[in-house]
Amino acid sequence: MYKVFHNHKAIVFSNEAPFNAFGGIELNPSSHSLEQIAGLFKNDEDSNDIWVKSPDVDLIFNSFSAQFEPIEAAGGLVKNPEGNFLFIHRLGKWDLPKGKIEKKESPQTAAVR
């Protein structure tokens, strides 16, 4: 099973588990193209979660992932001597600090930066 989150919705790729336990929209890759599924997922106006059920989850997930441009990023959990953790508040949400990995930069260097 794979879960991908975007804004306030999720898309789940699975070969099992009842749809009713998850809620949202159930799509069959044989009747909906991966471009259509990616379009529904990227559409911010539709807040329904999406469930994609397939016997070959890896193939469907990899094909879906190919619809997007990956951005390599690095970050981590930062704790000070008093035991407090560092979080960032960005675009209305709390998150762990992280950043895009620049060309010829290691993930460790990007995480510290």
N, CA, C and O atoms as a GROMACS GRO file, in nm:
protein
  452
    1MET      N    1   0.085  -0.118   0.000
    1MET     CA    2   0.000   0.000   0.000
    1MET      C    3   0.089   0.124   0.000
    1MET      O    4   0.192   0.129   0.067
    2TYR      N    5   0.047   0.223  -0.077
    2TYR     CA    6   0.114   0.352  -0.081
    2TYR      C    7   0.012   0.460  -0.049
    2TYR      O    8  -0.103   0.452  -0.092
    3LYS      N    9   0.054   0.561   0.028
    3LYS     CA   10  -0.030   0.678   0.056
    3LYS      C   11   0.048   0.802   0.017
    3LYS      O   12   0.164   0.818   0.052
    4VAL      N   13  -0.019   0.890  -0.057
    4VAL     CA   14   0.040   1.018  -0.097
    4VAL      C   15  -0.053   1.127  -0.049
    4VAL      O   16  -0.175   1.117  -0.067
    5PHE      N   17   0.002   1.231   0.011
    5PHE     CA   18  -0.079   1.341   0.063
    5PHE      C   19  -0.048   1.469  -0.013
    5PHE      O   20   0.066   1.498  -0.046
    6HIS      N   21  -0.154   1.546  -0.039
    6HIS     CA   22  -0.142   1.676  -0.106
    6HIS      C   23  -0.248   1.767  -0.045
    6HIS      O   24  -0.367   1.739  -0.053
    7ASN      N   25  -0.203   1.876   0.016
    7ASN     CA   26  -0.294   1.967   0.086
    7ASN      C   27  -0.376   1.887   0.186
    7ASN      O   28  -0.319   1.827   0.277
    8HIS      N   29  -0.507   1.886   0.173
    8HIS     CA   30  -0.591   1.818   0.272
    8HIS      C   31  -0.649   1.687   0.222
    8HIS      O   32  -0.750   1.641   0.274
    9LYS      N   33  -0.587   1.627   0.123
    9LYS     CA   34  -0.642   1.501   0.075
    9LYS      C   35  -0.532   1.398   0.052
    9LYS      O   36  -0.414   1.431   0.042
   10ALA      N   37  -0.575   1.274   0.045
   10ALA     CA   38  -0.482   1.163   0.026
   10ALA      C   39  -0.526   1.080  -0.093
   10ALA      O   40  -0.644   1.076  -0.129
   11ILE      N   41  -0.429   1.014  -0.153
   11ILE     CA   42  -0.458   0.911  -0.253
   11ILE      C   43  -0.390   0.785  -0.203
   11ILE      O   44  -0.272   0.787  -0.167
   12VAL      N   45  -0.464   0.676  -0.202
   12VAL     CA   46  -0.414   0.549  -0.150
   12VAL      C   47  -0.413   0.448  -0.265
   12VAL      O   48  -0.512   0.434  -0.336
   13PHE      N   49  -0.302   0.380  -0.281
   13PHE     CA   50  -0.288   0.273  -0.380
   13PHE      C   51  -0.279   0.143  -0.303
   13PHE      O   52  -0.190   0.125  -0.220
   14SER      N   53  -0.371   0.050  -0.330
   14SER     CA   54  -0.374  -0.074  -0.255
   14SER      C   55  -0.432  -0.186  -0.340
   14SER      O   56  -0.503  -0.162  -0.437
   15ASN      N   57  -0.401  -0.309  -0.302
   15ASN     CA   58  -0.462  -0.423  -0.368
   15ASN      C   59  -0.564  -0.491  -0.276
   15ASN      O   60  -0.618  -0.596  -0.310
   16GLU      N   61  -0.589  -0.431  -0.162
   16GLU     CA   62  -0.683  -0.488  -0.066
   16GLU      C   63  -0.748  -0.380   0.017
   16GLU      O   64  -0.744  -0.262  -0.020
   17ALA      N   65  -0.806  -0.417   0.126
   17ALA     CA   66  -0.875  -0.329   0.221
   17ALA      C   67  -1.005  -0.276   0.161
   17ALA      O   68  -1.007  -0.229   0.048
   18PRO      N   69  -1.111  -0.285   0.237
   18PRO     CA   70  -1.241  -0.238   0.185
   18PRO      C   71  -1.243  -0.088   0.166
   18PRO      O   72  -1.195  -0.012   0.251
   19PHE      N   73  -1.300  -0.046   0.056
   19PHE     CA   74  -1.311   0.096   0.024
   19PHE      C   75  -1.392   0.169   0.130
   19PHE      O   76  -1.357   0.282   0.167
   20ASN      N   77  -1.498   0.108   0.180
   20ASN     CA   78  -1.586   0.176   0.275
   20ASN      C   79  -1.515   0.216   0.403
   20ASN      O   80  -1.557   0.310   0.470
   21ALA      N   81  -1.408   0.147   0.438
   21ALA     CA   82  -1.334   0.181   0.560
   21ALA      C   83  -1.254   0.309   0.541
   21ALA      O   84  -1.214   0.373   0.639
   22PHE      N   85  -1.228   0.347   0.417
   22PHE     CA   86  -1.145   0.463   0.389
   22PHE      C   87  -1.229   0.586   0.357
   22PHE      O   88  -1.198   0.695   0.405
   23GLY      N   89  -1.331   0.571   0.279
   23GLY     CA   90  -1.412   0.684   0.237
   23GLY      C   91  -1.348   0.756   0.120
   23GLY      O   92  -1.230   0.736   0.093
   24GLY      N   93  -1.424   0.838   0.052
   24GLY     CA   94  -1.370   0.912  -0.062
   24GLY      C   95  -1.416   0.854  -0.193
   24GLY      O   96  -1.524   0.796  -0.202
   25ILE      N   97  -1.333   0.868  -0.296
   25ILE     CA   98  -1.366   0.823  -0.430
   25ILE      C   99  -1.284   0.699  -0.462
   25ILE      O  100  -1.162   0.698  -0.443
   26GLU      N  101  -1.350   0.595  -0.510
   26GLU     CA  102  -1.278   0.474  -0.551
   26GLU      C  103  -1.263   0.476  -0.703
   26GLU      O  104  -1.361   0.491  -0.776
   27LEU      N  105  -1.140   0.459  -0.750
   27LEU     CA  106  -1.113   0.460  -0.893
   27LEU      C  107  -1.046   0.330  -0.935
   27LEU      O  108  -0.963   0.276  -0.862
   28ASN      N  109  -1.084   0.282  -1.051
   28ASN     CA  110  -1.025   0.161  -1.106
   28ASN      C  111  -0.932   0.202  -1.220
   28ASN      O  112  -0.977   0.265  -1.315
   29PRO      N  113  -0.803   0.166  -1.213
   29PRO     CA  114  -0.709   0.208  -1.317
   29PRO      C  115  -0.746   0.157  -1.456
   29PRO      O  116  -0.701   0.213  -1.556
   30SER      N  117  -0.827   0.051  -1.464
   30SER     CA  118  -0.864   0.001  -1.596
   30SER      C  119  -0.970   0.089  -1.662
   30SER      O  120  -0.986   0.084  -1.784
   31SER      N  121  -1.043   0.168  -1.583
   31SER     CA  122  -1.145   0.256  -1.642
   31SER      C  123  -1.111   0.404  -1.631
   31SER      O  124  -1.180   0.487  -1.690
   32HIS      N  125  -1.006   0.439  -1.557
   32HIS     CA  126  -0.960   0.578  -1.546
   32HIS      C  127  -0.811   0.582  -1.578
   32HIS      O  128  -0.733   0.503  -1.522
   33SER      N  129  -0.770   0.672  -1.665
   33SER     CA  130  -0.627   0.682  -1.697
   33SER      C  131  -0.553   0.741  -1.577
   33SER      O  132  -0.612   0.810  -1.494
   34LEU      N  133  -0.425   0.713  -1.570
   34LEU     CA  134  -0.344   0.769  -1.461
   34LEU      C  135  -0.338   0.920  -1.470
   34LEU      O  136  -0.324   0.988  -1.369
   35GLU      N  137  -0.348   0.975  -1.592
   35GLU     CA  138  -0.352   1.120  -1.608
   35GLU      C  139  -0.479   1.177  -1.545
   35GLU      O  140  -0.475   1.282  -1.481
   36GLN      N  141  -0.591   1.106  -1.563
   36GLN     CA  142  -0.717   1.150  -1.501
   36GLN      C  143  -0.707   1.143  -1.349
   36GLN      O  144  -0.750   1.235  -1.279
   37ILE      N  145  -0.651   1.034  -1.299
   37ILE     CA  146  -0.638   1.017  -1.155
   37ILE      C  147  -0.546   1.125  -1.097
   37ILE      O  148  -0.577   1.184  -0.994
   38ALA      N  149  -0.433   1.152  -1.164
   38ALA     CA  150  -0.341   1.257  -1.117
   38ALA      C  151  -0.409   1.392  -1.121
   38ALA      O  152  -0.390   1.474  -1.031
   39GLY      N  153  -0.489   1.417  -1.225
   39GLY     CA  154  -0.562   1.544  -1.235
   39GLY      C  155  -0.661   1.563  -1.122
   39GLY      O  156  -0.671   1.672  -1.066
   40LEU      N  157  -0.734   1.457  -1.086
   40LEU     CA  158  -0.827   1.465  -0.974
   40LEU      C  159  -0.752   1.492  -0.844
   40LEU      O  160  -0.798   1.569  -0.760
   41PHE      N  161  -0.638   1.429  -0.828
   41PHE     CA  162  -0.560   1.445  -0.706
   41PHE      C  163  -0.504   1.586  -0.694
   41PHE      O  164  -0.503   1.643  -0.584
   42LYS      N  165  -0.457   1.643  -0.804
   42LYS     CA  166  -0.398   1.777  -0.801
   42LYS      C  167  -0.503   1.887  -0.792
   42LYS      O  168  -0.470   2.000  -0.757
   43ASN      N  169  -0.628   1.856  -0.824
   43ASN     CA  170  -0.735   1.956  -0.824
   43ASN      C  171  -0.768   1.994  -0.680
   43ASN      O  172  -0.825   1.914  -0.606
   44ASP      N  173  -0.732   2.116  -0.641
   44ASP     CA  174  -0.755   2.161  -0.504
   44ASP      C  175  -0.901   2.182  -0.471
   44ASP      O  176  -0.939   2.185  -0.354
   45GLU      N  177  -0.986   2.198  -0.573
   45GLU     CA  178  -1.128   2.222  -0.548
   45GLU      C  179  -1.198   2.097  -0.497
   45GLU      O  180  -1.297   2.106  -0.424
   46ASP      N  181  -1.149   1.980  -0.536
   46ASP     CA  182  -1.210   1.854  -0.495
   46ASP      C  183  -1.137   1.804  -0.371
   46ASP      O  184  -1.020   1.767  -0.378
   47SER      N  185  -1.205   1.803  -0.258
   47SER     CA  186  -1.140   1.766  -0.133
   47SER      C  187  -1.156   1.618  -0.098
   47SER      O  188  -1.116   1.575   0.010
   48ASN      N  189  -1.214   1.539  -0.188
   48ASN     CA  190  -1.232   1.397  -0.160
   48ASN      C  191  -1.100   1.322  -0.169
   48ASN      O  192  -1.018   1.348  -0.258
   49ASP      N  193  -1.080   1.230  -0.076
   49ASP     CA  194  -0.966   1.140  -0.084
   49ASP      C  195  -0.993   1.040  -0.197
   49ASP      O  196  -1.108   1.018  -0.236
   50ILE      N  197  -0.887   0.981  -0.249
   50ILE     CA  198  -0.899   0.889  -0.363
   50ILE      C  199  -0.838   0.755  -0.325
   50ILE      O  200  -0.730   0.750  -0.266
   51TRP      N  201  -0.907   0.648  -0.360
   51TRP     CA  202  -0.862   0.513  -0.334
   51TRP      C  203  -0.846   0.445  -0.470
   51TRP      O  204  -0.943   0.432  -0.544
   52VAL      N  205  -0.725   0.400  -0.502
   52VAL     CA  206  -0.699   0.331  -0.628
   52VAL      C  207  -0.666   0.186  -0.594
   52VAL      O  208  -0.565   0.157  -0.529
   53LYS      N  209  -0.751   0.095  -0.640
   53LYS     CA  210  -0.734  -0.047  -0.609
   53LYS      C  211  -0.685  -0.119  -0.734
   53LYS      O  212  -0.744  -0.106  -0.841
   54SER      N  213  -0.576  -0.195  -0.719
   54SER     CA  214  -0.517  -0.265  -0.832
   54SER      C  215  -0.443  -0.388  -0.783
   54SER      O  216  -0.386  -0.386  -0.675
   55PRO      N  217  -0.443  -0.496  -0.863
   55PRO     CA  218  -0.366  -0.614  -0.823
   55PRO      C  219  -0.214  -0.590  -0.831
   55PRO      O  220  -0.138  -0.658  -0.764
   56ASP      N  221  -0.171  -0.494  -0.913
   56ASP     CA  222  -0.028  -0.462  -0.925
   56ASP      C  223  -0.004  -0.320  -0.873
   56ASP      O  224   0.012  -0.226  -0.950
   57VAL      N  225  -0.002  -0.307  -0.742
   57VAL     CA  226   0.009  -0.177  -0.676
   57VAL      C  227   0.140  -0.106  -0.712
   57VAL      O  228   0.139   0.014  -0.738
   58ASP      N  229   0.250  -0.178  -0.715
   58ASP     CA  230   0.379  -0.116  -0.746
   58ASP      C  231   0.378  -0.054  -0.886
   58ASP      O  232   0.425   0.059  -0.904
   59LEU      N  233   0.326  -0.126  -0.984
   59LEU     CA  234   0.322  -0.075  -1.120
   59LEU      C  235   0.235   0.050  -1.129
   59LEU      O  236   0.275   0.150  -1.190
   60ILE      N  237   0.117   0.046  -1.069
   60ILE     CA  238   0.025   0.160  -1.074
   60ILE      C  239   0.085   0.280  -1.000
   60ILE      O  240   0.078   0.392  -1.050
   61PHE      N  241   0.143   0.258  -0.882
   61PHE     CA  242   0.202   0.368  -0.807
   61PHE      C  243   0.319   0.431  -0.883
   61PHE      O  244   0.330   0.553  -0.890
   62ASN      N  245   0.406   0.348  -0.940
   62ASN     CA  246   0.520   0.401  -1.016
   62ASN      C  247   0.474   0.479  -1.139
   62ASN      O  248   0.532   0.582  -1.173
   63SER      N  249   0.370   0.431  -1.206
   63SER     CA  250   0.315   0.503  -1.321
   63SER      C  251   0.253   0.635  -1.278
   63SER      O  252   0.269   0.736  -1.346
   64PHE      N  253   0.183   0.635  -1.165
   64PHE     CA  254   0.124   0.758  -1.111
   64PHE      C  255   0.235   0.857  -1.074
   64PHE      O  256   0.226   0.975  -1.107
   65SER      N  257   0.338   0.809  -1.007
   65SER     CA  258   0.449   0.895  -0.964
   65SER      C  259   0.519   0.960  -1.082
   65SER      O  260   0.572   1.070  -1.069
   66ALA      N  261   0.520   0.893  -1.196
   66ALA     CA  262   0.586   0.947  -1.314
   66ALA      C  263   0.514   1.072  -1.367
   66ALA      O  264   0.568   1.144  -1.451
   67GLN      N  265   0.391   1.099  -1.319
   67GLN     CA  266   0.315   1.217  -1.360
   67GLN      C  267   0.365   1.344  -1.290
   67GLN      O  268   0.320   1.454  -1.322
   68PHE      N  269   0.457   1.328  -1.195
   68PHE     CA  270   0.503   1.440  -1.113
   68PHE      C  271   0.654   1.455  -1.123
   68PHE      O  272   0.725   1.360  -1.152
   69GLU      N  273   0.701   1.576  -1.100
   69GLU     CA  274   0.844   1.605  -1.098
   69GLU      C  275   0.892   1.597  -0.953
   69GLU      O  276   0.851   1.678  -0.870
   70PRO      N  277   0.979   1.501  -0.920
   70PRO     CA  278   1.026   1.491  -0.782
   70PRO      C  279   1.120   1.606  -0.747
   70PRO      O  280   1.199   1.651  -0.830
   71ILE      N  281   1.112   1.652  -0.624
   71ILE     CA  282   1.203   1.754  -0.571
   71ILE      C  283   1.271   1.693  -0.450
   71ILE      O  284   1.207   1.663  -0.349
   72GLU      N  285   1.401   1.674  -0.461
   72GLU     CA  286   1.477   1.616  -0.351
   72GLU      C  287   1.494   1.721  -0.241
   72GLU      O  288   1.535   1.834  -0.267
   73ALA      N  289   1.461   1.682  -0.118
   73ALA     CA  290   1.473   1.773  -0.004
   73ALA      C  291   1.530   1.696   0.114
   73ALA      O  292   1.526   1.573   0.119
   74ALA      N  293   1.583   1.770   0.209
   74ALA     CA  294   1.638   1.709   0.330
   74ALA      C  295   1.605   1.797   0.449
   74ALA      O  296   1.594   1.919   0.437
   75GLY      N  297   1.590   1.734   0.562
   75GLY     CA  298   1.560   1.807   0.685
   75GLY      C  299   1.571   1.711   0.801
   75GLY      O  300   1.627   1.602   0.789
   76GLY      N  301   1.519   1.752   0.912
   76GLY     CA  302   1.526   1.664   1.027
   76GLY      C  303   1.466   1.725   1.151
   76GLY      O  304   1.422   1.840   1.152
   77LEU      N  305   1.467   1.646   1.254
   77LEU     CA  306   1.415   1.688   1.383
   77LEU      C  307   1.527   1.757   1.460
   77LEU      O  308   1.633   1.698   1.482
   78VAL      N  309   1.504   1.880   1.500
   78VAL     CA  310   1.605   1.960   1.571
   78VAL      C  311   1.560   1.978   1.715
   78VAL      O  312   1.449   2.025   1.741
   79LYS      N  313   1.648   1.939   1.809
   79LYS     CA  314   1.615   1.948   1.952
   79LYS      C  315   1.725   2.028   2.022
   79LYS      O  316   1.844   2.000   2.003
   80ASN      N  317   1.686   2.128   2.101
   80ASN     CA  318   1.786   2.208   2.172
   80ASN      C  319   1.820   2.142   2.307
   80ASN      O  320   1.755   2.045   2.345
   81PRO      N  321   1.920   2.195   2.379
   81PRO     CA  322   1.961   2.134   2.507
   81PRO      C  323   1.850   2.128   2.612
   81PRO      O  324   1.853   2.044   2.701
   82GLU      N  325   1.751   2.217   2.600
   82GLU     CA  326   1.640   2.216   2.697
   82GLU      C  327   1.533   2.113   2.660
   82GLU      O  328   1.436   2.096   2.733
   83GLY      N  329   1.550   2.045   2.548
   83GLY     CA  330   1.454   1.943   2.506
   83GLY      C  331   1.342   1.995   2.418
   83GLY      O  332   1.247   1.922   2.389
   84ASN      N  333   1.351   2.120   2.374
   84ASN     CA  334   1.249   2.177   2.285
   84ASN      C  335   1.280   2.140   2.140
   84ASN      O  336   1.396   2.130   2.101
   85PHE      N  337   1.174   2.120   2.061
   85PHE     CA  338   1.190   2.085   1.921
   85PHE      C  339   1.162   2.206   1.834
   85PHE      O  340   1.079   2.291   1.866
   86LEU      N  341   1.233   2.213   1.722
   86LEU     CA  342   1.215   2.322   1.626
   86LEU      C  343   1.115   2.280   1.519
   86LEU      O  344   1.130   2.175   1.457
   87PHE      N  345   1.014   2.363   1.498
   87PHE     CA  346   0.917   2.345   1.390
   87PHE      C  347   0.909   2.475   1.312
   87PHE      O  348   0.943   2.581   1.364
   88ILE      N  349   0.864   2.466   1.188
   88ILE     CA  350   0.840   2.586   1.109
   88ILE      C  351   0.690   2.596   1.080
   88ILE      O  352   0.621   2.494   1.068
   89HIS      N  353   0.642   2.718   1.070
   89HIS     CA  354   0.501   2.740   1.034
   89HIS      C  355   0.502   2.802   0.895
   89HIS      O  356   0.539   2.918   0.878
   90ARG      N  357   0.461   2.723   0.797
   90ARG     CA  358   0.467   2.767   0.658
   90ARG      C  359   0.337   2.733   0.588
   90ARG      O  360   0.287   2.621   0.598
   91LEU      N  361   0.284   2.829   0.516
   91LEU     CA  362   0.159   2.811   0.442
   91LEU      C  363   0.046   2.761   0.532
   91LEU      O  364  -0.036   2.679   0.491
   92GLY      N  365   0.044   2.812   0.654
   92GLY     CA  366  -0.064   2.779   0.746
   92GLY      C  367  -0.052   2.645   0.815
   92GLY      O  368  -0.147   2.600   0.879
   93LYS      N  369   0.064   2.578   0.804
   93LYS     CA  370   0.080   2.446   0.865
   93LYS      C  371   0.213   2.439   0.938
   93LYS      O  372   0.310   2.504   0.900
   94TRP      N  373   0.217   2.358   1.044
   94TRP     CA  374   0.341   2.332   1.116
   94TRP      C  375   0.411   2.214   1.050
   94TRP      O  376   0.347   2.118   1.008
   95ASP      N  377   0.543   2.223   1.041
   95ASP     CA  378   0.620   2.120   0.972
   95ASP      C  379   0.760   2.114   1.030
   95ASP      O  380   0.802   2.203   1.104
   96LEU      N  381   0.832   2.009   0.995
   96LEU     CA  382   0.973   1.999   1.032
   96LEU      C  383   1.055   2.085   0.936
   96LEU      O  384   1.019   2.096   0.819
   97PRO      N  385   1.163   2.145   0.983
   97PRO     CA  386   1.246   2.226   0.894
   97PRO      C  387   1.314   2.138   0.788
   97PRO      O  388   1.367   2.031   0.818
   98LYS      N  389   1.309   2.186   0.665
   98LYS     CA  390   1.372   2.114   0.555
   98LYS      C  391   1.391   2.209   0.439
   98LYS      O  392   1.339   2.320   0.439
   99GLY      N  393   1.466   2.164   0.341
   99GLY     CA  394   1.488   2.248   0.223
   99GLY      C  395   1.530   2.166   0.104
   99GLY      O  396   1.573   2.051   0.116
  100LYS      N  397   1.516   2.227  -0.012
  100LYS     CA  398   1.552   2.162  -0.138
  100LYS      C  399   1.703   2.139  -0.142
  100LYS      O  400   1.781   2.226  -0.102
  101ILE      N  401   1.742   2.022  -0.189
  101ILE     CA  402   1.884   1.991  -0.204
  101ILE      C  403   1.933   2.055  -0.334
  101ILE      O  404   1.880   2.029  -0.442
  102GLU      N  405   2.034   2.140  -0.320
  102GLU     CA  406   2.091   2.208  -0.437
  102GLU      C  407   2.184   2.113  -0.513
  102GLU      O  408   2.226   2.010  -0.460
  103LYS      N  409   2.216   2.149  -0.638
  103LYS     CA  410   2.307   2.068  -0.718
  103LYS      C  411   2.441   2.054  -0.646
  103LYS      O  412   2.492   2.151  -0.589
  104LYS      N  413   2.496   1.935  -0.648
  104LYS     CA  414   2.625   1.902  -0.587
  104LYS      C  415   2.625   1.920  -0.436
  104LYS      O  416   2.732   1.934  -0.375
  105GLU      N  417   2.508   1.918  -0.374
  105GLU     CA  418   2.497   1.930  -0.228
  105GLU      C  419   2.452   1.796  -0.172
  105GLU      O  420   2.365   1.731  -0.230
  106SER      N  421   2.510   1.755  -0.062
  106SER     CA  422   2.469   1.629   0.000
  106SER      C  423   2.342   1.651   0.081
  106SER      O  424   2.314   1.763   0.124
  107PRO      N  425   2.263   1.545   0.100
  107PRO     CA  426   2.143   1.559   0.185
  107PRO      C  427   2.177   1.606   0.326
  107PRO      O  428   2.101   1.683   0.386
  108GLN      N  429   2.290   1.562   0.380
  108GLN     CA  430   2.331   1.603   0.514
  108GLN      C  431   2.357   1.754   0.520
  108GLN      O  432   2.316   1.821   0.614
  109THR      N  433   2.426   1.806   0.419
  109THR     CA  434   2.454   1.950   0.414
  109THR      C  435   2.326   2.030   0.400
  109THR      O  436   2.308   2.132   0.465
  110ALA      N  437   2.236   1.983   0.314
  110ALA     CA  438   2.108   2.053   0.295
  110ALA      C  439   2.025   2.052   0.422
  110ALA      O  440   1.961   2.152   0.455
  111ALA      N  441   2.027   1.942   0.495
  111ALA     CA  442   1.949   1.932   0.618
  111ALA      C  443   1.999   2.030   0.724
  111ALA      O  444   1.919   2.090   0.795
  112VAL      N  445   2.130   2.045   0.733
  112VAL     CA  446   2.188   2.138   0.831
  112VAL      C  447   2.162   2.282   0.791
  112VAL      O  448   2.138   2.367   0.876
  113ARG      N  449   2.167   2.308   0.661
  113ARG     CA  450   2.145   2.444   0.611
  113ARG      C  451   2.006   2.488   0.647
  113ARG      O  452   1.966   2.600   0.615
   0.00000   0.00000   0.00000
